[in-house]
Amino acid sequence: MDLSTGQPRPASRHWRFTGWLLAAVWLFFLNVPLGTALHQPQSWRQVLGVAALLVFGVGYVLLFQWARRLRQSLLPIPARRARVGLLLLLAVGLASIPGTGGDWLATLVYVAAAAVFLLPFREALLVVVLCALTPVLASRLVPGWEAENTIVFAVLLASFAMFGVSRLAQRNSELQAAQQEIHRLAVAEERARAARDLHDILGHSLTVVAIKAELAGRLLDVDRERAAAEIAEVEGLARAALADVRQTVGAYREVTLAGELAGARTALAAAGIAAELPGEVPALPKEWDRLFGWAVREGVTNVVRHSGARCCTIRVHPDRVEVSDDGRGPSTSDSSGHGLVGLRERARVLDAVVSVGRRPDGTGFLLRVHAPAEAR
């Protein structure tokens, strides 16, 4: 399936050729009625018999390919069109009687096989039974026609073989569709991951840029040197954010707890919020260090954006990280925003738990990410 259009992908040239070959190779067994037609004493019988058999063979192959394409696309075979196709196939076989005589019964093998491939099970079974009985009844009703037990056996054998082929084709089509769906979901998941990372990176960086730009604007008429320094930091933050975006798109960006604590100190200072940060952090496995780094980034971003706090405290333990403030406390957007959704998705990979609420004293805001008991 083409992921951009949602349409089934066309089969490769190799498989298209294989499909035609599988359908056409069985026409070899029409050699008996064809030989009978070629040895007719009257020219019109020869022409009619050969022409009817050629039309029959082409019609059978086209009918088989039509149904095969529908099965590969996991589309239902229209029952009415299938019935009409089988009736036309049978009519062409009957039209060959003047040139093939009783050997026209060989065409019933193909009619029965096509019915198994095209029709629902009960209808196909009925067609197979009728095709198997026709040679027996014809030998009794038509003078000069001998009992064709080999045709009966061929009808049953071809129908059984086609039943297996049709089920195999259906299973292969379902497997291919399942693989394409897995690929589509993987692409969608990768897009969601990229969107989540870009949101988390730019949300934090642009928040700090906005705060520093606002501070520089207020200082412009008061302290031009400090305003210039703030603008220089804004430029540096913008360049760092651009580098982060490029690294994220390149899928090699690495978030560390130490790096995010350093960034938190800068962001909180720019926002005029006092920071209580750990002097050192415990040694953590790489995946937990990365997750705690994302937690610090998201927590500090929320503090700077929404809290109205005067002080922010970050605590890091071997089994958890906490970001808290003395601001207005959590709101609906704080607990269900895109950043926290992304953080919860990252935590879920490690079976970690993300909790959002007020501090133990009932004030402010607290974001906590802690490891499960078995990982501690």
KOLTIBA-665517 format. One record per residue (C-alpha): x, y, z. Coordinates in Angstrom, 1 decimal. Each point is the difference from the previous one (the first is absolute). Example, Ala and Ser with C-alpha at 12.3 -4.5 7.8 and 13.67 -1.06 7.14 Angstrom:
BEGIN
SITE        x        y        z
SITE     12.3     -4.5      7.8
SITE      1.4      3.4     -0.7
This chain:
BEGIN
SITE        x        y        z
SITE      0.0      0.0      0.0
SITE      1.2      3.5     -0.9
SITE      0.2      1.8      3.4
SITE     -0.4      3.4     -1.7
SITE     -3.2     -0.8     -1.9
SITE     -1.4     -2.9      2.0
SITE     -0.3     -2.1     -3.2
SITE      1.4     -3.5     -0.5
SITE      3.4      0.0     -1.6
SITE      0.1     -1.5     -3.5
SITE      1.5     -3.4     -0.2
SITE      3.6     -0.2     -1.3
SITE      0.6     -1.0     -3.6
SITE      1.4     -3.4      1.2
SITE     -3.2     -0.9      2.0
SITE     -2.3      1.2     -2.8
SITE      1.8     -2.3     -2.4
SITE     -0.2     -2.8      2.5
SITE     -3.7      0.4      0.3
SITE     -0.5     -0.1     -3.7
SITE      2.1     -3.1     -0.2
SITE     -1.8     -1.8      2.8
SITE     -3.3      0.6     -1.8
SITE      1.2     -0.9     -3.5
SITE      2.0     -3.1      0.7
SITE     -3.1     -2.1      0.8
SITE     -1.4      0.7     -3.5
SITE      2.3     -2.7     -1.1
SITE     -2.7     -2.5      0.8
SITE     -2.2      1.4     -2.7
SITE      2.3     -1.8     -2.5
SITE     -2.5     -2.9     -0.2
SITE     -3.0      2.0     -1.2
SITE      2.3      2.1     -2.1
SITE      1.4     -3.1     -1.8
SITE     -3.5     -1.2     -0.6
SITE     -1.0      3.4     -1.6
SITE      3.1      0.0     -2.2
SITE     -0.9     -3.5     -1.4
SITE     -3.6      0.8     -0.9
SITE     -0.7     -0.9     -3.6
SITE     -2.0      3.2     -0.6
SITE      1.8      3.4      0.0
SITE     -2.7      1.9      1.8
SITE      0.1     -2.4      2.8
SITE      3.7      0.4      0.3
SITE     -0.2      3.8      0.0
SITE     -2.9      0.0      2.5
SITE      1.7     -2.4      2.3
SITE      3.4      1.6      0.0
SITE     -1.5      3.6      0.3
SITE     -2.2     -1.0      2.9
SITE      2.8     -1.6      1.9
SITE      2.3      3.0     -0.5
SITE     -2.8      2.3      1.2
SITE     -0.6     -2.3      2.9
SITE      3.7     -0.1      1.0
SITE      0.4      3.8     -0.2
SITE     -3.3      0.5      1.9
SITE      1.1     -2.4      2.7
SITE      3.4      1.8      0.5
SITE     -1.6      3.4      0.0
SITE     -2.6     -1.1      2.5
SITE      2.6     -1.5      2.3
SITE      2.2      3.1     -0.2
SITE     -2.9      2.3      0.8
SITE     -0.9     -2.0      3.1
SITE      3.7     -0.3      1.0
SITE      0.5      3.8     -0.1
SITE     -3.1      0.5      2.2
SITE      1.3     -2.6      2.5
SITE      3.4      1.7      0.2
SITE     -1.6      3.3      0.7
SITE     -2.2     -1.7      2.7
SITE     -3.1      1.1     -1.9
SITE     -3.1     -2.2     -0.2
SITE     -0.7     -1.7     -3.3
SITE     -3.4      1.2     -1.4
SITE     -2.2     -3.1      0.1
SITE     -2.2      1.1     -2.9
SITE      3.0      0.7     -2.3
SITE      1.5     -3.3      1.0
SITE     -3.1     -1.9     -0.9
SITE     -0.3      1.8     -3.4
SITE      3.6     -0.8     -0.7
SITE     -0.4     -3.7      0.8
SITE     -3.2     -0.2     -2.1
SITE      1.8      1.6     -3.0
SITE      2.9     -2.4      0.5
SITE     -2.4     -3.0      0.0
SITE     -1.8      1.4     -3.1
SITE      3.3      0.2     -1.9
SITE      0.8     -3.6      1.0
SITE     -3.5     -1.1     -1.3
SITE      0.6      1.9     -3.2
SITE      3.0     -2.1     -0.7
SITE     -2.1     -3.3     -0.2
SITE     -0.3      0.0     -3.8
SITE      3.8     -0.1     -0.3
SITE      1.0     -1.9      3.1
SITE     -2.9     -2.5      0.5
SITE      0.0     -1.6      3.4
SITE      3.5      1.3      0.8
SITE     -1.5      3.4      0.8
SITE     -0.6     -1.5      3.4
SITE      3.6      0.8      0.8
SITE     -1.0      3.7      0.3
SITE     -2.1     -0.9      3.0
SITE      3.2     -0.5      2.0
SITE      0.8      3.7     -0.5
SITE     -3.5      1.1      0.8
SITE      0.0     -1.9      3.3
SITE      3.4      1.3      0.9
SITE     -1.0      3.6     -0.8
SITE     -3.2     -0.4      2.1
SITE      2.1     -1.0      3.0
SITE      2.2      3.1     -0.4
SITE     -2.9      2.4     -0.7
SITE     -3.1     -1.1      1.8
SITE     -1.0     -0.4      3.7
SITE      0.5     -3.5      1.3
SITE     -3.5     -1.3     -0.3
SITE     -0.5      1.3     -3.6
SITE      3.4     -1.3     -1.0
SITE     -0.8     -3.4      1.5
SITE     -3.2     -0.2     -2.0
SITE      1.9      0.9     -3.3
SITE      2.6     -2.6      0.7
SITE     -2.6     -2.7      0.6
SITE     -1.9      0.9     -3.2
SITE      3.3      0.0     -2.0
SITE      0.9     -3.4      1.4
SITE     -3.5     -1.5     -0.8
SITE     -0.2      1.4     -3.5
SITE      2.4     -2.5     -1.6
SITE     -1.8     -2.9      1.5
SITE     -3.4      1.3     -1.0
SITE      1.2      1.0     -3.5
SITE      1.3     -3.5     -0.8
SITE     -3.5     -1.4      0.7
SITE     -2.0      2.7     -1.7
SITE      2.1      0.7     -3.2
SITE      0.5     -2.9     -2.4
SITE      3.6     -0.6     -0.8
SITE      1.5      1.7      3.0
SITE      1.9     -2.3      2.2
SITE      0.1      0.2      3.8
SITE      2.8      2.5      1.0
SITE      1.1     -1.2      3.4
SITE      3.3      1.8     -0.4
SITE     -1.8      3.3     -0.4
SITE     -1.9     -0.7      3.3
SITE      3.3     -0.6      1.8
SITE      1.6      3.0     -1.6
SITE     -2.9      2.3      1.0
SITE      0.3     -1.2      3.6
SITE      3.8      0.2      0.1
SITE      0.1      3.4     -1.6
SITE     -2.7      1.4      2.3
SITE      1.8     -1.3      3.1
SITE      3.3      1.4     -1.2
SITE     -1.6      3.4     -0.8
SITE     -1.5      0.0      3.4
SITE      3.4     -0.2      1.6
SITE      1.4      2.6     -2.4
SITE     -2.8      2.5      0.7
SITE      0.5     -0.4      3.8
SITE      3.7      0.4     -0.4
SITE     -0.5      3.1     -2.1
SITE     -2.4      1.4      2.6
SITE      2.4     -0.6      2.9
SITE      2.9      1.5     -1.9
SITE     -2.0      3.1     -0.8
SITE     -1.0      0.3      3.6
SITE      3.6     -0.4      1.1
SITE      1.1      2.7     -2.4
SITE     -2.7      2.3      1.2
SITE      1.0     -0.6      3.6
SITE      3.7      0.8     -0.8
SITE     -1.0      3.2     -1.8
SITE     -2.2      1.0      3.0
SITE      2.9     -0.7      2.4
SITE      2.2      2.2     -2.2
SITE     -2.6      2.7     -0.1
SITE     -0.3      0.0      3.8
SITE      3.7      0.1      0.4
SITE      0.2      3.1     -2.3
SITE     -2.8      1.6      2.0
SITE      1.7     -0.8      3.3
SITE      3.3      1.5     -1.3
SITE     -1.8      3.1     -1.1
SITE     -1.7      0.3      3.4
SITE      3.4     -0.4      1.7
SITE      1.6      2.7     -2.1
SITE     -3.0      2.4      0.6
SITE      0.2     -0.8      3.8
SITE      3.8      0.7      0.1
SITE     -0.3      3.2     -2.0
SITE     -2.8      1.2      2.3
SITE      2.0     -0.7      3.1
SITE      3.2      1.5     -1.4
SITE     -1.5      3.2     -1.5
SITE     -2.5      0.5      2.8
SITE      2.8      0.3      2.6
SITE      2.5      1.9     -2.2
SITE     -2.5      2.5     -1.4
SITE     -1.4      0.6      3.5
SITE      3.4      1.1      1.2
SITE      0.6      2.0     -3.1
SITE     -3.3      1.9      0.5
SITE      0.8      0.7      3.6
SITE      3.5      1.3     -0.7
SITE     -1.2      2.1     -2.9
SITE     -2.6      1.6      2.2
SITE      2.6      0.6      2.7
SITE      2.3      1.6     -2.6
SITE     -2.8      2.3     -1.1
SITE     -0.6      1.2      3.5
SITE      3.7      0.6      0.5
SITE      0.6      1.8     -3.2
SITE     -0.6      3.5      1.4
SITE      1.4     -0.9      3.5
SITE      3.2     -2.1     -0.6
SITE      1.0     -0.3     -3.6
SITE      3.0     -2.2      0.8
SITE     -2.1     -2.5      1.8
SITE     -2.6      0.2     -2.7
SITE      2.6     -0.8     -2.6
SITE      1.2     -2.9      2.1
SITE     -3.5     -1.4      0.2
SITE     -0.4      0.4     -3.8
SITE      3.2     -1.9     -0.5
SITE     -1.3     -2.8      2.2
SITE     -3.2      0.0     -2.0
SITE      2.1     -0.4     -3.2
SITE      1.9     -2.9      1.7
SITE     -3.3     -1.7      1.1
SITE     -1.5      0.4     -3.5
SITE      3.1     -1.6     -1.5
SITE     -0.1     -2.8      2.6
SITE     -3.7     -0.6     -0.7
SITE      0.8     -0.2     -3.7
SITE      2.8     -2.5      0.6
SITE     -2.4     -2.1      2.2
SITE     -2.6      0.0     -2.7
SITE      2.6     -1.2     -2.6
SITE      1.2     -2.7      2.4
SITE     -3.5     -1.1      0.7
SITE     -0.8     -0.2     -3.7
SITE      3.2     -2.0     -0.4
SITE     -1.2     -2.3      2.8
SITE      3.2      0.3      2.0
SITE     -0.8      2.6      2.6
SITE      1.0     -1.0      3.5
SITE     -1.7      1.5      3.1
SITE      1.9     -0.3      3.3
SITE     -1.0      0.8      3.5
SITE      3.1      2.2      0.7
SITE     -0.6      2.0     -3.2
SITE     -3.6      0.6      0.8
SITE      0.8      1.1      3.6
SITE      2.4      2.6     -1.5
SITE     -2.6      1.1     -2.4
SITE     -2.6      0.2      2.8
SITE      2.3      2.3      2.0
SITE      0.3      2.4     -2.9
SITE     -3.8     -0.1     -0.8
SITE     -1.1      0.6      3.6
SITE      2.5      2.9      0.4
SITE     -1.2      1.7     -3.1
SITE     -3.6     -0.3      1.3
SITE      1.0      1.5      3.3
SITE     -0.9     -3.3      1.9
SITE      2.3     -1.1      2.8
SITE      1.4     -3.5     -0.6
SITE      0.9     -2.7      2.4
SITE      1.9     -2.6     -2.0
SITE      2.0     -3.0      1.2
SITE      3.7      0.5      0.2
SITE      0.7     -3.4     -1.4
SITE     -2.1     -2.8     -1.4
SITE      0.2     -3.8      0.6
SITE      1.4     -2.3     -2.6
SITE     -2.9     -1.2     -2.1
SITE     -0.4     -2.5     -2.8
SITE      0.0      1.7     -3.4
SITE     -3.7     -0.5     -0.7
SITE     -1.0      1.4      3.5
SITE      2.4      2.9     -0.3
SITE     -1.7      0.9     -3.3
SITE     -3.5     -0.4      1.4
SITE      0.8      2.2      3.0
SITE      1.5      2.6     -2.3
SITE     -3.2      0.2     -2.0
SITE     -1.9      0.3      3.3
SITE      2.1      2.9      1.2
SITE     -0.4      1.7     -3.4
SITE     -3.8     -0.4      0.0
SITE     -0.4      1.0      3.6
SITE      2.1      3.1     -0.3
SITE     -1.8      1.0     -3.2
SITE     -3.3     -0.2      1.8
SITE      1.3      2.0      3.0
SITE      1.3      2.8     -2.2
SITE     -3.1      0.1     -2.2
SITE     -3.0     -0.5      2.3
SITE      0.9      0.0      3.7
SITE      0.5      3.6      1.1
SITE      2.4     -1.5      2.5
SITE      2.8      1.7      1.9
SITE      2.0     -3.1      0.7
SITE      0.5     -3.4     -1.8
SITE      1.6     -3.0      1.7
SITE      1.4     -3.0     -1.9
SITE      0.9     -3.2      1.9
SITE      1.7     -3.0     -1.5
SITE      0.1     -3.4      1.6
SITE      1.2     -3.4     -1.3
SITE     -3.7     -1.0     -0.5
SITE     -1.7      3.2     -0.8
SITE      0.2      3.7     -1.0
SITE     -2.3      2.8      1.3
SITE     -0.6      3.5     -1.3
SITE     -2.1      2.2      2.3
SITE     -0.8      3.7      0.4
SITE     -1.9      2.3      2.3
SITE     -2.3      1.4     -2.7
SITE     -3.7     -0.2     -0.7
SITE     -0.1     -3.8     -0.3
SITE     -1.0     -2.5     -2.8
SITE     -2.7      0.8     -2.5
SITE     -1.7     -2.1     -2.7
SITE      2.6      1.0     -2.6
SITE      2.8     -0.9      2.4
SITE     -1.1     -3.6      0.3
SITE     -1.1     -0.6     -3.6
SITE      2.3      2.1     -2.2
SITE      2.1     -1.3     -2.9
SITE      3.2      0.1      2.0
SITE     -1.4     -2.2      2.8
SITE     -1.5     -2.4     -2.5
SITE      3.4     -0.4     -1.6
SITE      1.6     -0.5      3.5
SITE     -2.5     -2.6      0.9
SITE      0.6     -1.9     -3.3
SITE      3.8      0.0      0.7
SITE     -0.6     -1.1      3.6
SITE     -2.3     -2.8     -1.1
SITE      2.9     -1.6     -1.9
SITE      1.8     -0.5      3.3
SITE     -3.1     -0.8      2.0
SITE      0.6      3.3      1.9
SITE     -2.9      2.0      1.5
SITE     -0.6      3.7     -0.6
SITE     -2.1      1.8      2.6
SITE     -1.2      3.6      0.0
SITE     -1.5      1.9      3.0
SITE      0.6      2.2      2.9
SITE      2.9     -0.2      2.4
SITE     -0.4     -1.9      3.2
SITE     -0.9      3.2      1.9
SITE     -2.9      0.6     -2.4
SITE      1.5      2.9     -1.8
SITE      1.7      0.6     -3.3
SITE      0.7     -2.5     -2.7
SITE      1.8     -3.4      0.0
SITE      1.2     -2.1     -2.9
SITE      1.4     -3.4      1.0
SITE      1.4     -2.8     -2.2
SITE      0.9     -3.1      1.9
SITE      1.2     -3.5     -0.9
SITE     -2.0     -3.1      0.8
SITE      0.8     -1.9      3.1
SITE      1.8     -2.9     -1.9
SITE      2.3      2.5     -1.7
SITE      1.2      1.7      3.2
